[in-house]
């Protein structure tokens, strides 16, 4: 019995050395995927809210919000994620015209493996 325990003494360390890298990759990949899904959701929501904001005339004399105002609104909406660029098309909308807001964010890669640039476009009709 004692001879058998001595033979298996290093087996646990060898098993740990074989299993730990795989376990670490699975956990790291899961965390990265959850992070990417969260960023995707935030950018999509910011684009949708920006399109809605750009389509509403807040002041009848001033007209619709300008592109810098929409960009500031979208950046504020996606504050914890950040935004690289915001594009509003057309820049001077008329009533009942479709307004498109495109939000782009380049995501830093995890361990330099993947470079991801996420872009989301939302549309709203000018009211």
C-alpha positions, 0 to 999 in steps of 0.5 A: 500500500505504501509503495503504491502511494509513493508511485502516484505522488507526482501524478496529481501535479502532472494532471494539473499541468495538463488540465490547467492550460485548457481550463484557463483558455476556456475561462478566458474565452468565456470572459472575452465572449461575455465582454464582446456581447456586452459591448455589442449590446451597448453600441446597438442601444446607443445607435438606436437611441441616437437615431431616435434623438436625431429624428425628433425636432426639439425646437421648431425654430432650431430644427433637428439636432446637428451631427455634433449634437447627435454624436455627443448624445451617442457618446454619452449613451455609450459612456462605459464602452466608448465610441470611435465614430458617429455618422448621421445621414442625412445631416440636414433631414426634412420631415418624414425623411429616414435618418440613419445613425451609424456607430463604430467602435474598434475593440481592443483584442484579448492577448492580441488574437482577434481585432474586432471592429463593431458597427451598428446602424439604426434608422428612424423617420424624422418627425 
